[in-house]
Amino acid sequence: MRFVRATADRIGQDDGAIAEIDGAERRSKNGRAILQMIELPALWTILPHKAQIKRKVELLSQAGVVDAEWYLKHYDDVAKSGADPMEHYIKYGANEGRLPNGSL
C-alpha cells in the first residue's frame, strides 16, 4: 500500500484518489474476511464445486450478510447478468471489493 500511496503522490493525484484506493483495499479485506467466515471444513472439498457454493450461499443467508435486493440495485451489471447475488458475491464480489449490503 505504501508503494501505491507514494506512486499516487509522485504523479500528483489528490487525496481523494488515495482515499478511494484505501477504501477499495478495505472493502477487499472485508470481503475476504466474509469468505473466511463461511470457509467450509476440509471434508466439503471432496464434494462438487456446485455443492460447495450452495452450502456457502446457505451460510451467508443464515448470517444475513448479503442483502440480495440491495446488491442487485447497487450493482446493475450483476442484475443484468441474471446471476444470483449471493453466488456472485461468493465467486467474484468479495474478491472484487464489492460491498455485500448497504450497512458496511
C-alpha positions, 0 to 999 in steps of 0.5 A, a space after each residue: 500500500 505504501 508503494 501505491 500511496 507514494 506512486 499516487 503522490 509522485 504523479 500528483 493525484 489528490 487525496 481523494 484518489 488515495 482515499 478511494 484506493 484505501 477504501 477499495 483495499 478495505 472493502 477487499 479485506 472485508 470481503 475476504 474476511 466474509 469468505 473466511 467466515 463461511 470457509 467450509 471444513 476440509 471434508 466439503 472439498 471432496 464434494 462438487 464445486 456446485 455443492 460447495 457454493 450452495 452450502 456457502 450461499 446457505 451460510 451467508 443467508 443464515 448470517 444475513 450478510 448479503 442483502 440480495 435486493 440491495 446488491 442487485 440495485 447497487 450493482 446493475 451489471 450483476 442484475 443484468 447478468 441474471 446471476 444470483 447475488 449471493 453466488 456472485 458475491 461468493 465467486 467474484 464480489 468479495 474478491 472484487 471489493 464489492 460491498 455485500 449490503 448497504 450497512 458496511 
